[in-house]
């Protein structure tokens, strides 16, 4: 069965744009939703508040079709699975992978099965997976237990695993680094990324190295940030019960741990942890001062860079990119809980004016 692609859709996705750099034989058969080409937003208020004389950019992956960076890898993984004859995909997920796998499987006419930890997934992400027709299985356990189960399942069932241990996922995700280089005209001096399963930092480094080998640029120093309640790489040990408000990085046994350590060594970078309080403060700061609304896990990269600049670990004059992995609407409950609540007044001009005058 050939996947139908309209003429207008042939040049809209990552596979079509970077076909010569991705493991897809026929880019025209791509299972795509127009992912990629996400904005690289320069911040002005953030460096000003920090007294930082360099440049800070936000690679905002929240504007991908399902609202997260996962779409970059999923278009390649699902296309490859479809081309190889698979009719179903499965993933363990804290939310974003589930939403993306469900959407791309639906696009391809395939069935998606998503295994999630019960009560530990933001409702915005769960609603996406359900609406896209995925079969959602909730475990009385955490992500790492879900991941262990799906690794075994795919050995016995005719189903393709689309977590980041699938190498095709990382091939798609590396394209974000291509876009950063193309937008800046070079690689940044430092690139900060939230780290959960550690596949994304590995993929970015892969992309930067590909351009570096071609003489485009010297790859950046890669800096990964975890939450203090879920920081296995920082602490150098597995964490069986990770806990953080940043649900997308609530992972205690990262699947791409070794690859992340290679990135640290090769890029002369480092890993560090930030508190949930710092993450939420960074989320509010970006939304209220630079107009960018990201989910909590995304803000870990910004919280980390703020800390590193204040500690003097990022030199003045540096060019810094922070990846924001998902949109703030992925987790509206967390956003609402930490925001100023609406004013409720009588339906009169005077009542409304009174509120407004209080802020003028």
C-alpha positions as CSV (number, residue, x, y, z in Angstrom):
1,X,0.0,0.0,0.0
2,X,1.4,3.4,-1.0
3,X,1.0,6.2,1.4
4,X,-0.9,9.0,-0.4
5,X,0.9,12.4,-0.4
6,X,-0.7,15.4,-2.1
7,X,1.4,17.6,-4.4
8,X,1.1,20.5,-2.0
9,X,2.5,18.5,0.9
10,X,5.6,17.1,-0.9
11,X,7.9,19.9,0.2
12,X,6.6,20.8,3.6
13,X,8.3,18.5,6.0
14,X,11.8,17.7,7.2
15,X,12.2,14.6,5.1
16,X,11.5,16.5,1.9
17,X,13.7,19.4,3.0
18,X,16.7,17.4,4.2
19,X,16.1,14.2,2.1
20,X,19.8,13.8,1.3
21,X,20.7,13.7,5.0
22,X,18.0,11.3,6.2
23,X,17.7,7.5,5.9
24,X,14.5,7.6,3.7
25,X,14.7,6.2,0.2
26,X,11.8,8.1,-1.2
27,X,11.2,11.5,0.4
28,X,8.0,11.9,-1.6
29,X,6.4,9.1,0.5
30,X,7.1,10.8,3.8
31,X,4.6,10.7,6.6
32,X,4.7,14.4,7.4
33,X,2.6,17.1,9.0
34,X,4.7,20.1,8.0
35,X,7.1,19.7,10.9
36,X,10.3,21.7,11.3
37,X,11.4,25.2,10.4
38,X,10.6,26.3,13.9
39,X,11.6,29.9,14.9
40,X,14.8,30.9,16.5
41,X,13.7,33.8,18.6
42,X,16.2,36.3,19.9
43,X,15.4,37.5,23.4
44,X,16.1,41.1,24.4
45,X,14.5,41.4,27.9
46,X,16.2,38.3,29.3
47,X,19.8,39.3,28.7
48,X,19.0,42.8,29.8
49,X,17.7,41.5,33.2
50,X,20.8,39.4,33.6
51,X,23.2,42.1,32.7
52,X,24.5,39.8,30.0
53,X,26.2,41.4,27.0
54,X,25.8,38.4,24.7
55,X,22.9,37.1,22.7
56,X,20.3,34.5,23.9
57,X,18.1,32.7,21.4
58,X,15.2,30.4,21.9
59,X,14.8,27.5,19.5
60,X,11.0,27.2,20.0
61,X,10.0,23.6,19.1
62,X,6.6,24.2,20.6
63,X,5.3,25.3,17.2
64,X,5.7,21.8,15.6
65,X,2.4,20.2,14.6
66,X,1.8,18.4,17.9
67,X,3.5,21.1,20.0
68,X,6.9,19.5,20.7
69,X,10.3,18.6,19.2
70,X,9.2,14.9,19.1
71,X,7.6,15.5,15.7
72,X,11.1,15.8,14.1
73,X,12.0,12.3,15.0
74,X,8.6,10.9,14.6
75,X,8.2,11.8,10.9
76,X,11.3,9.8,10.2
77,X,10.6,6.9,12.5
78,X,7.0,6.4,11.3
79,X,7.9,6.8,7.7
80,X,10.6,4.2,8.0
81,X,8.3,1.9,9.9
82,X,5.6,2.2,7.3
83,X,8.1,1.7,4.4
84,X,9.3,-1.5,6.2
85,X,5.7,-2.9,6.4
86,X,4.9,-2.2,10.0
87,X,1.2,-1.5,10.7
88,X,1.5,-0.5,14.4
89,X,3.9,1.5,16.6
90,X,4.4,1.6,20.3
91,X,6.1,3.9,22.8
92,X,6.6,4.5,26.5
93,X,6.0,8.2,27.2
94,X,5.7,11.0,29.7
95,X,3.4,12.7,27.2
96,X,5.0,14.4,24.2
97,X,6.2,11.1,22.5
98,X,2.7,9.7,23.0
99,X,1.1,12.7,21.3
100,X,3.5,12.7,18.4
101,X,3.5,9.0,17.8
102,X,-0.4,9.0,17.9
103,X,-0.6,11.8,15.3
104,X,1.9,10.4,12.9
105,X,0.5,6.9,13.1
106,X,-2.9,8.3,12.4
107,X,-1.5,10.2,9.4
108,X,-0.1,6.9,8.1
109,X,-3.2,4.8,8.8
110,X,-1.3,2.9,11.5
111,X,-2.3,2.0,15.0
112,X,-0.4,3.5,17.9
113,X,-0.1,2.1,21.4
114,X,1.2,4.4,24.1
115,X,2.2,3.2,27.6
116,X,2.2,6.0,30.2
117,X,2.6,6.3,33.9
118,X,-0.8,6.7,35.5
119,X,-1.4,10.2,36.9
120,X,2.0,11.4,35.8
121,X,1.2,12.9,32.4
122,X,0.0,16.4,31.7
123,X,-3.6,16.4,30.5
124,X,-2.8,18.5,27.4
125,X,-0.6,15.7,26.1
126,X,-2.9,12.8,27.2
127,X,-5.8,14.5,25.3
128,X,-3.7,14.6,22.1
129,X,-2.9,10.9,22.2
130,X,-6.5,10.1,22.8
131,X,-7.9,12.3,20.1
132,X,-5.5,10.9,17.6
133,X,-6.9,7.4,18.2
134,X,-4.0,5.8,20.2
135,X,-4.7,2.9,22.5
136,X,-3.6,4.4,25.8
137,X,-2.4,2.0,28.5
138,X,-1.7,3.5,31.9
139,X,0.7,1.7,34.2
140,X,0.7,1.9,38.0
141,X,4.4,2.8,37.8
142,X,6.8,5.3,36.2
143,X,8.2,6.0,32.8
144,X,11.3,3.8,33.3
145,X,9.1,0.8,34.1
146,X,7.0,1.5,31.0
147,X,10.2,1.7,28.9
148,X,11.4,-1.6,30.2
149,X,8.1,-3.2,29.2
150,X,8.0,-1.9,25.7
151,X,11.6,-3.0,25.0
152,X,10.5,-6.6,25.7
153,X,7.1,-6.3,23.8
154,X,8.7,-5.4,20.5
155,X,10.7,-8.6,20.6
156,X,7.6,-10.7,20.4
157,X,5.0,-8.6,18.6
158,X,4.9,-7.2,15.0
159,X,5.1,-3.6,16.2
160,X,7.8,-0.9,15.9
161,X,9.2,0.9,18.9
162,X,9.4,4.7,18.3
163,X,11.1,5.9,21.4
164,X,14.4,7.7,21.0
165,X,16.3,4.4,21.2
166,X,15.0,4.0,17.6
167,X,17.9,5.5,15.7
168,X,15.6,7.0,13.1
169,X,14.2,9.3,15.8
170,X,17.6,10.8,16.4
171,X,18.1,11.2,12.6
172,X,15.0,13.4,12.4
173,X,15.8,15.4,15.6
174,X,19.3,16.3,14.4
175,X,17.7,18.6,11.8
176,X,17.0,21.2,14.5
177,X,20.8,21.8,14.7
178,X,20.8,22.3,10.9
179,X,18.2,25.0,11.2
180,X,20.0,26.8,14.0
181,X,23.2,27.0,11.9
182,X,21.2,28.1,8.9
183,X,19.4,30.9,10.8
184,X,22.5,32.2,12.7
185,X,24.9,31.6,9.8
186,X,27.1,29.6,12.2
187,X,26.7,27.4,15.3
188,X,26.2,29.2,18.7
189,X,29.0,29.3,21.3
190,X,26.8,27.4,23.7
191,X,23.6,25.3,23.3
192,X,21.5,24.4,26.3
193,X,18.9,21.6,26.2
194,X,16.6,20.0,28.8
195,X,17.6,16.4,29.4
196,X,15.3,13.6,30.2
197,X,15.9,10.4,28.1
198,X,19.0,12.3,26.7
199,X,18.1,11.5,23.0
200,X,17.7,15.1,22.0
201,X,21.1,16.4,23.2
202,X,22.6,13.4,21.4
203,X,20.7,14.3,18.2
204,X,21.6,18.0,18.2
205,X,25.3,17.1,18.6
206,X,25.0,14.7,15.6
207,X,23.5,17.5,13.5
208,X,26.2,20.1,14.6
209,X,28.9,17.6,13.8
210,X,27.6,16.9,10.3
211,X,27.7,20.6,9.5
212,X,31.1,21.0,11.2
213,X,32.6,18.3,9.1
214,X,31.5,20.2,6.0
215,X,33.3,23.3,7.2
216,X,30.1,25.2,8.1
217,X,31.0,25.8,11.7
218,X,32.8,24.8,14.8
219,X,30.2,22.9,16.9
220,X,29.0,24.5,20.2
221,X,29.6,23.6,23.8
222,X,26.6,21.5,24.7
223,X,25.1,22.0,28.1
224,X,22.3,19.8,29.5
225,X,20.0,20.6,32.4
226,X,17.9,18.2,34.5
227,X,15.7,18.9,37.5
228,X,17.2,18.3,40.9
229,X,14.5,15.7,41.6
230,X,15.2,13.8,38.4
231,X,18.9,14.2,37.7
232,X,20.5,10.8,37.1
233,X,23.2,12.0,34.8
234,X,24.2,14.9,37.1
235,X,24.3,12.6,40.1
236,X,25.9,9.7,38.2
237,X,23.3,7.1,39.3
238,X,19.9,5.8,38.3
239,X,17.0,7.3,40.2
240,X,14.1,4.8,40.7
241,X,11.5,7.4,41.8
242,X,12.2,10.6,39.9
243,X,10.1,13.6,40.9
244,X,9.7,17.0,39.2
245,X,7.1,19.4,38.0
246,X,8.8,19.1,34.6
247,X,7.0,15.9,33.6
248,X,8.7,15.6,30.2
249,X,12.1,15.1,31.9
250,X,10.8,13.0,34.8
251,X,13.1,10.1,33.9
252,X,15.5,8.3,36.2
253,X,17.0,5.8,33.7
254,X,17.9,7.7,30.5
255,X,18.0,5.5,27.5
256,X,20.7,7.6,25.7
257,X,22.9,8.1,28.8
258,X,26.1,6.9,27.2
259,X,25.5,9.0,24.1
260,X,24.9,12.1,26.3
261,X,28.2,11.5,28.1
262,X,30.0,11.3,24.7
263,X,28.4,14.6,23.8
264,X,29.7,16.1,27.1
265,X,33.2,14.9,26.4
266,X,33.4,15.8,22.7
267,X,31.8,19.2,23.0
268,X,33.7,20.1,26.3
269,X,30.3,20.7,27.8
270,X,28.6,19.8,31.1
271,X,25.4,18.7,32.8
272,X,23.8,20.5,35.8
273,X,20.5,20.4,37.7
274,X,18.1,23.2,38.5
275,X,15.3,23.3,41.0
276,X,11.6,23.1,40.2
277,X,11.3,26.6,41.6
278,X,13.9,27.9,39.1
279,X,12.2,26.0,36.3
280,X,8.8,27.6,37.0
281,X,10.3,31.0,37.5
282,X,12.0,30.7,34.1
283,X,8.8,29.7,32.5
284,X,7.0,32.7,33.9
285,X,9.9,35.0,33.0
286,X,9.9,34.0,29.3
287,X,6.1,34.3,29.0
288,X,5.8,37.6,30.8
289,X,8.9,39.4,29.4
290,X,9.6,37.9,26.0
291,X,6.2,36.5,25.0
292,X,7.2,32.9,24.7
293,X,5.0,30.3,26.5
294,X,6.8,27.0,26.9
295,X,6.1,23.9,29.1
296,X,8.0,23.5,32.3
297,X,10.5,21.0,31.1
298,X,11.5,23.4,28.2
299,X,12.2,26.1,30.7
300,X,14.9,24.0,32.4
301,X,17.3,25.1,29.6
302,X,16.6,28.7,30.3
303,X,16.8,28.3,34.1
304,X,20.1,26.6,33.7
305,X,21.6,29.3,31.4
306,X,20.4,32.0,33.9
307,X,22.3,30.1,36.6
308,X,25.4,29.6,34.5
309,X,25.5,33.3,33.4
310,X,25.1,34.4,37.0
311,X,27.9,32.1,38.1
312,X,30.2,33.4,35.4
313,X,30.4,30.1,33.5
314,X,29.1,31.6,30.3
315,X,31.4,34.5,29.3
316,X,30.1,37.9,28.4
317,X,29.6,38.3,24.7
318,X,28.8,34.7,24.1
319,X,26.1,33.5,21.6
320,X,23.7,31.1,23.4
321,X,20.8,29.0,22.1
322,X,18.3,27.4,24.5
323,X,16.0,24.7,23.1
324,X,12.4,25.0,24.3
325,X,11.1,21.5,23.7
326,X,7.4,22.0,24.0
327,X,4.5,24.5,24.0
328,X,3.1,25.8,27.3
329,X,-0.4,24.6,26.4
330,X,0.9,21.0,26.9
331,X,0.6,21.6,30.6
332,X,-2.0,24.3,31.2
333,X,-2.8,23.2,34.8
334,X,0.7,24.0,35.9
335,X,0.6,27.4,34.2
336,X,-2.7,28.3,35.7
337,X,-1.6,27.3,39.2
338,X,1.3,29.7,39.2
339,X,-0.4,32.6,37.4
340,X,-2.4,35.6,38.8
341,X,-6.0,34.6,38.8
342,X,-8.7,36.4,36.8
343,X,-10.6,39.4,38.3
344,X,-14.3,38.8,38.6
345,X,-16.4,42.0,38.6
346,X,-19.9,43.1,37.9
347,X,-20.8,43.7,34.2
348,X,-20.4,47.5,34.4
349,X,-18.0,49.9,32.8
350,X,-17.2,51.3,36.2
351,X,-16.2,47.9,37.7
352,X,-13.9,47.1,34.8
353,X,-12.4,50.6,34.8
354,X,-11.6,50.3,38.5
355,X,-9.5,47.2,37.9
356,X,-7.7,48.7,35.0
357,X,-7.0,52.0,36.8
358,X,-5.3,50.0,39.6
359,X,-2.5,49.1,37.2
360,X,-2.1,52.4,35.4
